[in-house]
Amino acid sequence: MKIYTELCDMLYIVPTPVGNLEDISLRALKVLREADLILAEDTRTSGQLLKHFDIHRPLQSYHKFNEHQTVSRIVERLQAGDEVAVVSDAGTPGISDPGFLVAREAIRAGVEVTCLPGATAFVPALVGSGLPCDKFCFEGFLPQKKGRQTRLMQLAQEPRTMVFYESPHRVLRALQQFVEYFGADRPVAVCRELSKLHEEYVRGTLAEALAHFTEHEPRGEFVIIVGGKNE
């Protein structure tokens, strides 16, 4: 068993606020202020966060389109003794965001990896949904084309509460398909703009949620919590 302390050089996975900047932790700010390099999903978004907290550290783009090309160089820097922090645009890296690959490769190379506790969108959505949260399955973003219908057919029999991420322009399509595959009376909580000024929970049946967002244009970031099939 390998034991580490925070005195050694390592890769830090750093959650950032999903909306309200006050949700960032003191520990996250300390790590970002001391990092030799910060890997950011979008340097413009993360740059605004760092500017807000008066943090001035080297920032490098790291996203799904370049992570395979850059991960080896990042691991080399870690092995050379640099402390590297990974952030995504919002929430915890690796949860439907880049972060898994560099963590895996760092571990394979013998570099210590630690993930700070902190914000991730699905946890407040799940707990605030009013649906059972003792057991759940996290689906994130469903496939857009290939495999989508097959996965929905499988999930129709899932007894646990299900967690989905969805972009605003695809929310109606998702709700329509959930009605088709899960049934119009299945309970749901559609959570929008969590921790932000216009935070909203729309709770009820899938049919009621679909009717609501047919009348009110979906805007913002969405987490959809769907009740599991009754056993």
N, C-alpha and C positions, 0 to 999 in steps of 0.2 A: 504493500500500500504506500502510495506517495503522499507525503505531507508537505504543505507549503505554508509560508507566511506571506503577508503583504509587503514584506521587506524585499522580496525577490522581484526580478523583472518578469513581466507576464503580459498576457493579452487580457484586456478588460472588456467585457461586454457591458455596455452602459445604457440602461433605459433612459429615454428622454420623454418629456410630457406629451400626451396625446392631444392636449389643448391648452390647459391652464399652466402657464410657466411656473407657478408656485408649487406645482407637483414634483418638481425635480428635487432630488435628495441632496443633503449636504455632502454625503460621501461621493455622489456622482460629480458634483462640482469640484471636489478635491482631486479626484482622479483626472478629470479633464484639464484642470489647471497644471497638473504635474506630468501629463503624458508627453512623450517625445514626438508622438504622431497620433492624430485623430483621423480615423477612417470614417467617411461620411457618405451615406447613400446619395445625398444631394448637398454639395458644398454650399449652395446658396441658402438652402433651408437651415442647415446646421450653422452656417456662418452667422445668420441672424440670431440664433440661440446663443452662440458664444459671445457675440457682440453685446447682447442684453446683459450677460453676466460678466462682462469685461474680461473675457478669457482670450488670450492671444497665443495659440499654439499652432504648429504646422498642421494643415488640413489637406487630406487627399481624398479624391473621389473613389468610392468603392461601392459598386452596385452590381446587379445581376448580369449586366452586359459586359463587365470587365473583370469580374472577380476571378474567373479561371485564369486570366492572363496575368493578374497582379499578385495572386496569393503566394507564389513562391518567393517573390521579392520581399513581401511582407514578413514571411516566416524567417527569411535570412536576417532581416533587421531585428526581429525578436531574438533570434539566436545570438546576435551580436550584442545584445544587452539592452535594446531599446524597450521602453514601455509603450504599448500601443493600445489605444482605446477605440472601440467600434461603436458607432451610433447610427441609428436609422432616422428617417424623417420624423418619426413619432413612435413611441412605444419601445418594446424590447427587441433588439436585433435578433434575427433568427426565427421570429414568429411572423410568418408571411412577409419577411423582409430579409435582406442579405445579412449574413453573420454565421450561418452554420458552417460553410465551407472553410472559412479562415479558422474557426474554432477547431474543426476536425483536423486540419492540416497542422495547426500549431501543436495540438496534443500528440499527433503522430511524430512530430519532430522533437518531442520532449520538452516543449515549452509549457509553462503553467498557464492555465486559463481559468478565469473566475468571472462569474456573471453577477452583477450587482442587482439586488431586488429593486423593483420600481414599476413604473407605469407600463401597462399593456391594456389595450382597449377591451379585450373580451372579458376580463375579470369583473370590472364594475358592471358591464352589460349583463353578464350572467347572474351575478348576485342581485342586481336590481330588477331582473326580469320578473321575479315572482315565480319562476319555474324551478323545479328541483335542480339543485346544483351540487348535490353530494356525489353524483356520478354524471359525467358528461363526455361528449366527444367533440373535439375541435376539428372542424373541416376547413377553416380558413376560406380561401377563394376556390370555388368549384371550377373544374375545367370549363373553358368557354365553349369548346366544340367537342373534340374527340374525348369520349369517356364520360361526358356529362350525364347523359341519360342513364347509362349503366350505373353510375354512382348514385343517382337519385333513386333508382329502383332498389338498390341495396339499402339505402338509408331509410326507405319507407318502412322497413322492418326494425329499425334501430330503436331499442327501448329507452336509451339514455337521452337526455337533453342534448340538442345539437347546436353548435356554434358556427356561424358563417360570417365571413366578411363580404361586403359587396360595395361596388362603386355606385354613385347616385344614379347614373344613367342606365344601370342594369337592375335596379331594385325591383321595378315592376315586372320585368321578365322573370326574376328569381321568385317573386311571390306568386306569380301565375303558375310557374312550374311546381312550386311547393303545394299549391292547391291541387294541382293535377295528380301529383305523386303521393302526397301525404294526406290529402283530404281537406275540405274546406273548414271543418270544425276543429282542426288541430290547433292547440294553443300556440301563440307566438308573442314575442316582444321584439319590436323593431326599434333599435336604439340609435339615436342620431346625435352627432356633434357632442359626444361625451366630454364632460368637464369644460365645455365652452359655453358662451353666453346663451346660445339657443339650444342647449341640451334638451332632448325630448325622448320620452319612452311612449311608444304606441303599443298598448297591450290589448289582447283579445284573441279572436280566432284569425286564421289565415285569411278567410274571406273578408273579415272586417278590416284587417290591415291592408289588404289589396284595395278595398273600396276607399280607404282613407288616402292612400298614396296615388290612387287614380285621380282623386279630386284635388290633392295637394301635391304639387310637383316635388319629387324627392331632391333634397339639396344637402350637401355636407357629406360627412363620413358616416358609414353605416355598419352596425353589427346586428345581425339577425339571430335571435335565440328561438329555436323551435322545440316544442315539447316532443318527447319520444313517444313511440307507439305504446299504448296501454297493453300490458301483458295479460 
